[in-house]
């Protein structure tokens, strides 16, 4: 398990021996408390502790970014709470734990079933001997405008880009980044924002790859929801065209269609079954890139 080093306290420095003793005690305390991270409140049964491969090449990491339809709003069932020892998630406390829905914590009490876990299970099934690590960083309601350095999202009082970068840098040493999964655009499908979305999306992909030092990391973008009771506007068509345009000019990208997926009662978010299906589609699109 990757240890997170706390920020040093300010004030008079402690003697080295005393500091070492306190640090050892804190380490033991955290270790003894670790099983509680996997407790399932619905069943009061602790899930097995996460086992992170010692070899980073055997721990394949995926970044989950965007807004609410990436975070997931599907209804969580007992099946979604089941874990697989080869599918882990980087939780809110920046620890690797067994993955179960909800993966995200952008809006506690609202976050639900997303596409990430299904994607990871498909990937693990096709890669024997590999453990998959998911890094959930999506923020519901976020515009692409806040997915840049210093961007602030008032609704969640968060900095989506900066927070994502900080969490990813903590997670990366344990494994190898294999892909970035993006679903976003609803918040930018307005008359004033849609025309500039394509340039911002292309810039976003370039920034992710540059900052993570991964120039060829696959970037997958999912199509906006196509719900019969919420017909698309011209602005949504512009955002859709921007998503599709990645394949024409940006290498190692894929577009994931949302045809036939169904909504929750809010007619905004995909229901749980559709989120799982979307996860399968994201993995199929990833396979199409023929990544080594």
Secondary structure by P-SEA (a helix, b strand, c coil): cbbbbccccccccccaaaaaaaaaaaaaaaaaaccccccccccccccccbbbbcccccbbbbbbbcccccccccccccccccccccbbbbccccccccccccccccccccccccaaaaaaaaaaaacccbbbbbbbbbbccccccccccccccccccccaaaaaaaaaaaacccccccbbbbbbcccccccccccaaaaaaaaaaaaaaaaacccccbbbbbbccccccccccaaaaaaaaaaaacccccccbbbbbbcccccccccccccaaaaaaaaaaaaaaaaaaccc
